[in-house]
């Protein structure tokens, strides 16, 4: 019988790592402290619970790097992407997920696997021996975070992330709101009407901006962040809406509230000054999240400000927004190309704690970490992960490609890929260049999977 692989954390990365290793024939123990030890953001004890959003972002595998990452995970038999596909919601070109049955499916698949067990105790120290993957996520417990910081000899790096509110659909006034995806994207009627839209005229928009800027905000614990707004280390892909508003009164109109590609059927001849979009959050269509409206406003202020949005005057909130501290490693300094802690190579890291950002990126690093750990245990080393794949480009970035001095959390994007040579690279248009990236990536990833097969006999 093979040695046991221990995984700390049952989020996207930990769940995917456990699945990949178990499918290769390795015994796995997932150490997930929830529900016995709670976090600010999680509400259940399920594995792979979705916290900030219910979207895996674009599913376009020819023109979008995250869509390409979806493709690679499907090709590798990923559990997370399979569960996402099984509980997909209409969302235009995005892969949005019914979050509760998604998490229950992942939990059931892992708990039913004969080689996987789940332990709910908290791991508070770095293990001194064995085979380990730490995928404790951005909400790593205080004790484990201290242990990691003490061992690495560096102050734990951190940024601040925020959560958008969720609204009960039956509390939205549909005489003011309407259903439409931007530019009517989607192949089916359900996809083309996957979003609810709430229009604002100029006066309402200006009043809304004033209210955002004046609202009471959640404070930080001592030492967490500077009192100067611009000095707080937020992740740019998940900025609180009031922080965006403070950068300029027109910022939101060119961001989450842009009015382009939408026509209000209630007033088809009047162009909205700004539009708030809500995306379906469950398969029943009873819950909608406000797209791009992450916030650090206090709860009472949120309800008052968001009810200024036309159509949401009587909104009931299933969940209000919030802000939390995310911890991550300076991975280019601390991790090797196999995602191992250089000073303790029996420990790998995966997920957002490595400095990737997003559900998909976290799951992709878990996929690799699980396969790499299983290969070590089975004594069957893997060939190097191809840098020309989306997964390889992401791992290369966090384990050495990024500048360590300025390292910050990163989503997958084509800027991480090596330039494409030949007729589809160079000075050709963006669409041709992106298609060349994806064609090269798919070929490299398919070849690597064939050479890196670890399926259990």
N, C-alpha and C positions, 0 to 999 in steps of 0.2 A: 504494500500500500504506500502511496506517495506521501510525502510530508504535507502538512496542512498549511494553507495560505490564510493569513489573518488580514482582514480588511477593516479599517477603522472608518466608519461612516457609511450610511446606506442611502446616500443621495444618488444623483445621476451617475457620477463617476464610480462610486463604490458598488452600486447595483450592477452596472455594466461590467466592471472588472470581475465581480463574483461570477457572473454568467459566463463570461469568456473562459475563465479558469476552470469552472466546473464542467463546461462543455468539452474541455480538453482532458478531463479525467482527474482533476485535482480536487482534493477535499478543501472546502472553504468555510471559514467562520466569519460572518459579518458582525462586527461589533458596532451596534447602533444604540446610542444612549437614550434616544427617544423611545417610548413616551415617558420613561422614568425620570429623565433629565430633560426639561423643556428648553426651547429656544424662543426668542422673541417672535420669530417669523413663522415657525411651523405650528400647525394646528392638530396634527394627527401623529400616530406612530408608524404610518405606512412608509415603506421604502420609496424612494424617488418621488417624494412629495414636491409638487410644483408650488413655488412660493411667490415669486415676483410677478410672473406673467403666465399665460397659458399658451404662449406661442413659441414654436421652434423656428420661427422666422421663415424666410423664403425657401420654397421647395424646388426652385428652378436650378437644375443641375448642369445647365449649360452656360448661364450668364451670372451666376451668383455663387460665391465661394461656400456659403453655409449650405446651399442646396447641394453642392458637390459633396460636402461632408455627409449630408444625409445619404447620398448615393453610396459612398464608401462604407458607411455603417450598415446599410442594407446588404451590401455585397459580403460583408464580414459576419452576417448573421447576428447583428446587434439586437439585444433585447429591448433597449430603450426605444429605438426607432420603430421596431415592430409593434410595440405597445402604443406608440404615438399614432402609427398608421391605423391600428385597430380602433382607436377612439378619436379619429380625426373629426374636426368640425369644419363647416364651410367658412373659408377665410380668404377668398380670392386666391392669390398665388402663394399664400403663406400656409404653413403646417401648424394650425391651431388645434389644441387638444382639450377634450373634456377631462379636466385635471383629476377629479376624484376617482372615476373608474380606471383611468390610466394608471394612477399610483397603486390601486388595488390589484390590477392585472400584474404589474411588475412584482409586487409583494407576493402574490400567489404563485407566480412562476418560480420565483426563487425559493420560497418556503417549501414548495412541492418537489424541488430538485433533490434527488437522493444524496448528492454530495455537498449540499449547502445547509448550514445551520445559522441561526441568528441568535446573538447574545445581546442582551439589553443593558449590560453594565457600561459604565463610563471608563474609557481608557485615559489615564491622566499622566502617563510617562512615556517616553520613547522606549520601545522594547529593545533589550540588549542582544537578543538572538532570535532565530526563526526567520520566517519569510513573511513580510508585512507590506501592505500598501496603506498609506494614510491618505484617505479621501474625505477628510472631516469637513471640507467645504469652507465657505467664507465665514460661517458661524462656529468655527472651531471653539471648543469649550475653553474657558479661561485657564484651567489647569493644564490641559494639553498644549495650549498656546504658549504658556510660560515655559513649559518643558522644551518645546521646539526652539523658542527664542534663546533659552539658556544654552542649549547645545550648539546652535549655529553661531553663537557669539555676536548676534546682531539684533538690533531693535526690530521687533516684528513690523513688517510693512502693512499698511492698511489704507483702504479708501472707504468711502461711505456710499451705500446703495440705498435705493428707496423703492417703495411698493405703491402701485396704483390701486385706487378703490374699485370695488365691484358693486354694481347697482342691480336691484331686483327689476326685471323687465316690465312687470305689470305696474310699476310705479312711474314709468316713462310716458310722457304725454305724446302720443303718436299723431295728434293733430298739429304738432309743431315739428316733430322729428320725422325722419323717413329712412327707409332701408335702401342702401346702395353701396357697392364697393367702388373705390376710386377708379375712374375711367372704365367702370363696369367690368372690371377684371374677373375672370373665372369662366369656366367652360359650362357650368350649369347655372340654373336660376338661383339655386341656394347659395352658390359661391358669389354670384353677382349681387346678392342681397345679404351678404354676411355681416355687414356693418350697419349700425344705426348712426344717423347723422343729426346733429343739433346745430342750426345756423345762428350766427350772431351778426347783427348790423354793427356799424362803427361805434355808435354810442354805447351799446351793451358791451362790446369788446373793451373799450376804454375803461368803463366802469369795472369790468372783470379784472383787468390788469391792476387797477388801483386797489381792488380788494385783495388780490393775491399778494401784492407788495406790503399791504398793511396788516395782513393776518398774523396772528400769534403763531410762532414757529416752535418746534420741538428743540430743546437745547441739547448740548452734548455733555457727556460726563467729563470731569476734569482730566485734561491731558489728551482728550480724544481729537480735538480739532481746534484750530485757531479761531478766535473771535472774529477775525476778518473774513467776510464772506468769500472772497476770491481765493483765500488760502486753504479752505477746506478741500481735502482731496477726494472729490467725487469722481465716479466713473462717468466719462462723457456720454456713453451710450445709455445712461439711465439717470440723467440729471433731474432733480426735483423741478417741477414746473415753475415754482416761484423763483428758483435760481436762474432759469432761462429768462423769465420775465425781467429780472433785475439786470440782465445783460443788454436790454434794449426793448422798448415797447413793441417793436415789430417782430421780435425774435420768434414768438409763438406762431404768428401768422405765416412764417416761413418754415415752421417746424411741425409739431403735432397738430396745429390748428389751421394748416394751409387749406384754402377753400377750392383748390383746383381739382378738376376731374369729377365734379359733383354738381347735380342739378336738383334743386329743391322742388318737388312736384306740387307743394302747397303754394309756392310763389315762383313758377318756372322762369319768369321774365326778370326776376330780381336776383342779382349776383350777391351771395353772402360775402360779408367782409372777412369772416373767419368761420370755421366749422370744427366742432368737437365731434370726434368719432368714438363710438363704443363698439367693441368686438365681442361676439358671442363667447361666453365662458363655459357653457355646458351644453350637452346634446339636447336637453329639453328646451333650450332657448329661454330659460327662466332667469338667467344671470348674464350680465354684460359688464366687461371691464372697460374703464375709460382709457383709451389708448394714449400712451405718452404722458399720462397725468400722475406720474410718480410724485410724491409730495412728502415734505417734512412739517406741514402745517399740523397744529394740534387738532384733535378730533372735532371739537366743537366748531372751530374755524373752518375745517374742511366742509362740513355739512352746510354751513352758511354760504361759503363761497361757491361750491359746486352747484348749489340750488339756484344760483344766478344764471346758470346755463339754460337757455330756452329748451323746454321739454323735460328738464330735470327739476322743476320748481317743487315738485312733491316727491322727489326721489327718496327711496328707502335703500339704505346701504347694507349689503350683506357683509362687506368688509371695508373699513376705511384704510387709507394709506398709512405708510410709516417709513421710518428710516432706521438703518442698522449698520453696524461696523463690519466690514469685510476684511478678513486677514489673508494675506498671501505672502509667499516666499519670494526672495530675490533668486529665482530659479536659475538664471544664467550663471550665477556664482556657486550655488549650492548643489545643483543636480547635474548628473552626467547624462549622456545621450540615451541611456536606458532608463531615465527618470528616477535613478537611484540617488539617495543622499550620499554625496561623495565621502563624507566622514563615516557613514554607516551604510555600506552598500546592500545590507540585507533589508533596508527600508526603501520602498519606492513611495513617491507622492503622485497623486492624480487629482484632477478636478480643479475647481476654482482656486484652491489654495496654492496651485502652481503658477497662477497668474494668467490663466485663460479666463475668458468671460463668456457666460452663456450656457444654457442647458446643453446644447448640441456639442459645443467645444468640451465641456466637462465630461460628457458621456464618451466622446472620442478619446480623450486622454485615459479614461477608465478602461476602454476597450484595449488600448495598447498596453497599459500597465498590467491588466489581467493576463494578456497573452504573454508578455515578457516574463512575468513572475512564474506562470505555468511552465514556460520553456526552461527556466532555471531549475525548477523543481524536478522536471522530467528529464533534465540533462540533454535537452535538444535545442541548442541555441538558435535563435531566429536570425535570419539575414537582416541587414540594416534596413530600417524603414525608409522607403524612397522619399527623398525630399521633394520630388515633383508631385507627390500626392497631396491632397488637402491636409490629411492627417499628418503626414510627414513634414509639411511646411510649418504647421502649427507647433509640432514638437520641436523642430529645429529652432524655431523662434525663441521658445521659452527655455531651451537648454543650451543656448549659446549664440543664437543668431541675433538676439536683442542686445542693446547696449545696457550693461548691468547698472550703470550709474543712474540711468533715467528709466529703468524698467517699470512699466505700469501694466495693469490688466489689459488684455487684447482679445478682441473677437477675431475669428478667422476672416481673412480678406485676401484678395489677389495681390495686394502689396507685399505679402509674405512669400510669394512665389518667385522662383528664379525666372528671369526674363525668357521669353519664348523666341527662339531663332526661326528663320525660315519665312515662307510667304505669309503665314498667319501671325507672325510676330512683328517685331520691329516697329515700323511706322504705320502699320495697318490700323483700321478703326478699332474702337474699343470692343465691339461685339465680336469681331473676328479674333481679336487677341484673347478675349475671355473664352471663346470657344476652343481656341488652341490650348489654353491652360487646361480646360476640362478634358479634352481628348487625351492630352499627355498624361494627366493625372489618372484618368480611368485605366489607361493601359499600364501605367506603373503600378497602380494599386492591385489590379487584377493579377499581374505577374507576381507581385509580392505575396498575395494571399495563397497562390498556388505553391510557392516555395516555402511558405511559413506555416503550412497546414499542421495543426496540433490536435485534430479531432481525436477523441478517445477511441481506442480500438474496440 
